[in-house]
Amino acid sequence: MSESEVSPAGGGKRGRKQSRPDPADGPVAAFAYRLCELKESAGDPSYDRMRGDFGAAASKSALSSAARGQDLPSWETSWEFVRSLAVGVLAQDLETVRREWLRRWEHARAAAEQPPAPAPEETPEQPEVTVPPVRPSEEPDPESGPAGARRRGWILAGTGLAVVLVAVALSAYLLSGPERPIPGDASLMVRETVVDGTPIPTGTSFVKSWDIMNVGRVPWTGRYLEQTGERIGDAECTAPQRVWIRDTPPGERVRVTVPVLAGDKTGQCKIAWKMVDENGDLFFPDQALRPVFFDIAVTPASN
């Protein structure tokens, strides 16, 4: 079963997955894109389950429309969408979630209400100016003739070389990517739930949480935890490939949670995540930061 088909409470969601809006299409689409990210972080439950199991007090059509990114939903609908998942599923702090998402919603509304920039005025056509021919009695142009041609050639050659050098330097910078780890960036995992070796019966679900502190000098924005791709054990557990980390300034801690579904096979199940940006590039490459993980023992379900 794919991750998008698993709900945090063990129920399944099947069918065509709703496509994410493109955040480049504007502030409304960017807000809806964040809603879709939150929904996937919570296990991508159906809108019916968001209403029935997690208490979203909004209609199914309103919840679905909020994630399409065509019109900005009301704050009431946005909050029911967020509250049911961030608080009801991922167990995040209610007031912290409300303040953060209200700020995002107000930013999207203000940006969407800005009038479009006026079109540039057309420049009136200038009358054609006729340059009179040079009379023989006038002084000759010092740049004419072979000497002037040589000077112009040297100038063009020097300009072309400068353009090439700038292009090479810019390409090298773009290809090298940002410096990682970022100087002054540091993280510390200070608390977690579901300790290693916890027995989990087959076919049941649980939520794993980590409290991670920003102990560096760099504010965290646009960060995620993404699976490292290395799974250990014979049991088959299912968890989101990527979960969002809310914006975290230096000195504060953030709780990151993942819903996990234990499969039907018993044995060890260990899955790890590391911190990445939206492109999947590691913030702490190599061994600069150990991954966070869960390590459980899937046991036979009791009859």
N, C-alpha and C positions, 0 to 999 in steps of 0.2 A: 504494500500500500504506500502511495507517495505521501510526502509530508503535508501537501495541501489537502489531502483527504482525511487527515486525522484531526479530531477535535480534542481539546484538553481533557474533557470529561469522559473520553473513551468512545464517544459516538462518532460516526463517520459522516463526512460530507463528500458526496460524489457529484460529478457533473463538470461542465466546462467552467474553468476558473476565470473570474472576471479580470480583464486586462487592466493594468495600471495606467492612469493618465500620465502624460508626459509633463514633468515639472517645468520644462522650458516653455510650455504653452501659456504661462502666466501665473499670477499668485493664487487663483482659485484652483487651477490644476495642481500646483505645488502643494497646496493644503490637502487636497484629496489624495495625492501621492503619499503623504505622511500617514493619512488614515489607512490606506492600503498596507503600508509597512507595519503599522500597529496591528492590523487584523492578521497578517501573516505571522507576526511574532507571537500572537496568541494561539497559533495553531490553525488559523484560517477557518473558524467556525462559520456555518451558514447564518444568514440573517434571521432565519427562524429560530436558531439556537441562541443567537444574541438576544432575542426578545424573550424566548421561553425559558431558557436555562440561566441566562446571565442578567436578566432584568432590564434590558434596554427599553425604555418607555417611548418608543418611536415606531412608526409603521415600517414594515419591510421595505416598501417602495421608497420611503424617506431615507432609510439607511443605505439602500443601494444607490440612490441618487447622490448622496453625499460623497460616495467613493468614486463616482464617475468623473467629477471635476468639471462639469459643464456650468453649474451654477453653485454659488457659495451657499451651503446650508445654513439655516438659522443656528444661533449659538445653542439653543435648546437641543436640536437634533444632533449637532456636533458633540455636545457633552454626553448625551446618551450613548452615542457611538463609542466615544472614548472611555467613558466610565465603565461600561459593561465589560470592556476588554482589559484596559489597563488596571482597573481596580478589581473587577469581578473575576478575571482569569489570571492576570499576572501579579495580583496582590501588591500593587504599588500604592504608595501613600496618596490618599484621596486629595488632600489640599494641595500637595505638590503638583500632582497631575492636573488639577483644575487650573491652577495659576499658569502653568506652562502652556497648556493648550488654549486657554483664553487669550494669552499673549499672541499665540500663533494665529488664532482666528481673527483677532482685531487687526493684526498686521495684514492678513489677507484681505480683509474688508477694506481697510484704508487704501491699500495698493490697487484694489479693483475699482474703487470709486474715483481714482485720479483720472481727469480728462486726458484723452490722447494728445500727444504733442502736435501743435499745429504744423501743417505742411509748409515746407520752405517756400518763400515767395520766389516767383520766377524773375530772373534778372532780365530787364529789357535789353533787346538787341542794340548793340552799339553801332552807330553809322560807320560805314566802311571809310577808312582814311587812305587816301592815295598818297604815296610817298613820291615826291618828285625825283626824277633821275639826277644823278650826280653829274655836275658839269665838269669838263676837263680842267677848269681852272682851280677846282676845289682840291684840298689836301687829300691824298690817298689814305685809305683805311690801313692802319698799321698791322691789323690782324689779317689782312689779305695777303695773298702770295704764299710761297713755300714756307717761309719762317712762321707765319701765323698758323698754317696748317699743322706744322710740327708741334707748336705749343698746344693747340687744341687737342691733338692726339695724345700728348702727355697727360693733359688734364682728364680726358675721358678714360685713359688707361688707369690713372690713379683712383678715379672715382669708382670704376668697375672693381678694382682690387679691394677697395674699402667695403663695397657692398658684399662681395664674396666673403670677406673675413667676418663681417657682422652676421651673415646668414649661417656660416659654419658655427660660430659661437652660440647663436640662438638655438640651432638644431641640437648642439651638444647639451645645452641646458635643458631643453624640453625632453630629450631622450633620457637624461640622467634621472629625472623625476625629483620629487622633494627629498630632502635629507631625512633619513629615518635611522634610528630613532631621533625625533626632534629634540634639539638641545633643551634641557630643562623639563622634558616630559617624563613623568613617572607615575606608576600605578601600584596599588597594593590591595590584595584581596584580604579583607578583614573579618568576614563572616560568611558562612554558607549554611544552607539547610540540606537535609537528606545526607547524612554522613556516609563516608565510604563503607561499603559492605552491607548497607541497609537491605533487608529482604523485601522484594516487591513481588506479589503474586502475578502470574501470567495473565495477560489481558486487562490489566488495570493501569490506571494513569496516576501521575503525581506531578508536582511542580517543583523544579529545582531552582534555588535562588542563590545569588552571590551578592554580597555587599562589597563594592569595589571603591576605593578612595583615590581621588586625584591628589597625590602627594607631591606633584611637581609644580611648575610655574606656568604651564600651558593650559588654557581653557579647552575643554573637550567639546567639540561640535562635529556633527556628521559622522559619528563613530558607531560601529556595530561589533557584536561578537559573531564570528563565523566559524563553522566547524572546520577543524584542521584536516579532515579527510581520513584520519586514522582512528578506526574503531577497534576496540579490543574486546574479545570474548565471543562465546558461541551464541549467546542470546541475541535476539533481534529487537532492538528498541528503536522507536521512531521519535525524532525531535526536530524542531525547525532548523534549517540549514543556517539561517542568519537571524539575529534578533537585534533590535535597535537599542542603543544606549542614549538616554536623554542627555541633553546638554548639561555639563557638569563643570563649574568653575574650580580653580585650585582650592584645596582645603576642604572640599565637600565630598560626600560619598553618594553613590548611586546604587540602587538595587536593580539587578538584571535577572530576569526570570525566564525559564523555558518550560513549556509543558512537554511532558514525556509520556509515551505510551509503551508499556512493556508488551512484547510480542508473545507468541504462544510457545516459544522454545525456552527452556530453562538454561541457566548458566550465568556467567559473568557478562555484564554489559557496561562498557566504558566509552564515553564520547567526550571529546575535548573541543573547546572553542578558543580563538585568539582574536585580539582587537584589530579591526581593519577599517578602511575608509569605504566610501560608496563604490569604489572601483575594485575592492578586494585586496588592496595593497596593505601590507602589515604596518602598523604603527611601531611595533617593537619586533623587528626581524631577528632572525637567528635565535639565540637563547636569552635575549635581553629581558624577556618577560615569559615566565612559564604560563602555559595555557590553564584556563579554569576548566573543570570537568566534573562529571558525576561518574561514580563507579558503584554499581548496585549488583545485587545477586537476585536474578529472576528465579523465583521458586514456584513449585506447582500450586495452582489455585486450590483452595479448600473446597470440598463439595458441600 
